[in-house]
Amino acid sequence: MAFNFFIVYKIYNRKNWARIVLFILLLCGIYALFFKKDKALPILHSLSIFELTAQIIAAILLLSKESATWFSERTRKIEEMVAEIGTDKI
């Protein structure tokens, strides 16, 4: 649970790697939910499906064009700051 909050925090801070990690975790969750051998209690299975649905929606939003623009905006700002300072002062 703490790891999920960490990933969400890093996504909020526009870390592109966190977006990729979340997508990989989503794929692992899909595999675990549908291909595991043991069956959980029905309420736990329902919660897992709800959580997986929320993760799928988040992944779709994070992989959209608008999201890519939002993540690249940070990179553009850093490049502008470096250009203002000049590479000889770094």
N, C-alpha and C positions, 0 to 999 in steps of 0.2 A: 504494500500500500504506500509506504514512504517512497519507494522507487517511482511509483506512478506520479506522485506529487512532484518529485524531483524532475521528471521528464516534462510534466506540464509547465513547471516553473521555467525550465530551459526553453521550451517552445515559446512561452510568453516573452522571454528575453531574446527571441529571434535566433535561436541556435538551430541551424538547419539539420545538424546531425541528430538532434532530438526528434525531429519530425520523422527521420528515417528509422530511428530506433522504435518509435511508437508504431510505425507501420509493420516492422518486423515482429514486434510483440503481438500485434493484431493477428498476423498470420499464424503465429504459434498458438494463440488463443483459439482460433478457428479449428486448427488441427486438434488441439486438446479437447475441445468441446464435442466434436463430431466423430473423432476416431479413437477415443479412449475406450478401454474395455469395461471398466467398472462403471456402474450406474449410481449416481448420487441421489439423494433424496429429491423428490419432485420440486420442492421449494428452492433448493440450492441450484437445481438445473434451470429453473425459471429465472433466478437471479443471474446465473451465468449467461443466459440468452439475452437478458436485459442489458447486462454490462457489455456483451459483445456487440449488441446493436448500437449502443452509445459509442463504442470504439470505432465501429464502421462509419458512423456519421461523422465522427471527428476526423477520421482518416480521409474521407471524401472531401471534407472542408479544407484539410491541411494540404491536400494534393491538388487543389484547384488553382486556376491561373491567378486569382486575386491573392491567394495565399503565397504563391511564388513571388509575386510583386512585393508583398509585405516583407517577406524574408530578404529579398534582394535590396530593399530600400536601405537596410542597415549597412550592407556592404557598400552601397553607393555613397552613403554619408561618410563612412570611414575613408573611402578613396578621396572624397572631396577634402576632408581634413588633412590627409597626407599631402595632397597637392598644395593646400594653402601653406602648410608648414615648410614644405620642400623636403626632398629626400636627403639632402646633405645634413640636416639637423636631426635625423632619426638615428 
